[in-house]
């Protein structure tokens, strides 16, 4: 399974949350693209 995470961030906070979500997905052995 693959997961695509798309985000837009002006201040960087959303980017930090997207990276946290991506890491959680990777920890579940799912590919993040």
Backbone bond lengths (Angstrom), bond angles and torsions (degrees), N, CA, C in turn:
res aa  C-N    CA-C-N  psi(-1)  N-CA   C-N-CA  omega(-1)  CA-C   N-CA-C  phi
1 X - - - 1.439 - - 1.524 107.74 -
2 X 1.316 115.29 146.38 1.457 121.42 176.77 1.520 108.97 -124.59
3 X 1.333 116.31 147.17 1.456 121.91 177.65 1.518 107.92 -126.42
4 X 1.319 116.11 132.90 1.458 122.02 175.71 1.520 107.83 -107.34
5 X 1.313 116.11 124.05 1.462 121.33 178.13 1.524 107.05 -110.69
6 X 1.321 115.89 118.81 1.461 121.83 -179.43 1.520 107.76 -116.62
7 X 1.327 115.42 132.22 1.461 118.70 178.84 1.519 110.14 -150.20
8 X 1.315 115.65 162.32 1.458 123.36 174.61 1.520 106.29 -131.40
9 X 1.307 116.28 132.20 1.458 119.72 -175.99 1.522 110.07 -138.87
10 X 1.311 116.19 127.39 1.462 120.53 176.93 1.524 111.39 -93.13
11 X 1.323 117.08 -31.65 1.464 120.34 -176.10 1.520 113.45 -108.18
12 X 1.333 117.46 -12.27 1.454 120.71 -179.95 1.514 114.47 101.34
13 X 1.329 117.69 -16.91 1.464 120.05 -178.28 1.523 111.85 -65.80
14 X 1.318 117.05 -42.30 1.460 120.18 178.63 1.524 110.30 -65.19
15 X 1.324 116.49 -36.57 1.462 120.71 176.91 1.513 111.87 -61.93
16 X 1.322 116.33 -40.28 1.467 120.23 177.68 1.526 110.88 -63.78
17 X 1.325 116.48 -41.61 1.466 119.85 178.56 1.528 110.56 -66.72
18 X 1.320 117.42 -39.59 1.467 120.64 178.75 1.522 110.53 -63.07
19 X 1.317 117.34 -39.96 1.466 120.41 177.72 1.526 110.90 -65.47
20 X 1.330 117.47 -38.12 1.465 120.78 178.07 1.529 110.54 -65.01
21 X 1.324 116.77 -42.27 1.465 120.75 177.57 1.526 109.63 -63.54
22 X 1.329 116.48 -44.04 1.465 120.75 179.83 1.524 111.06 -60.41
23 X 1.312 117.05 -41.03 1.464 119.88 179.60 1.528 110.81 -65.04
24 X 1.317 117.11 -40.62 1.460 120.43 176.89 1.519 112.07 -61.73
25 X 1.324 116.25 -39.53 1.463 120.65 177.87 1.524 109.65 -66.13
26 X 1.332 117.18 -44.81 1.474 120.73 179.06 1.529 110.83 -60.77
27 X 1.327 117.00 -38.09 1.465 120.81 179.24 1.527 111.64 -63.36
28 X 1.323 116.78 -21.13 1.466 122.03 177.95 1.524 111.44 -92.44
29 X 1.344 116.59 13.99 1.465 122.84 179.34 1.524 113.09 60.98
30 X 1.326 116.12 36.74 1.459 122.34 175.08 1.520 107.22 -113.72
31 X 1.333 116.19 137.84 1.462 121.01 -177.19 1.527 110.59 -78.51
32 X 1.314 115.87 131.22 1.464 122.05 175.23 1.518 107.47 -101.64
33 X 1.333 115.59 127.61 1.472 120.05 179.21 1.506 110.54 -115.33
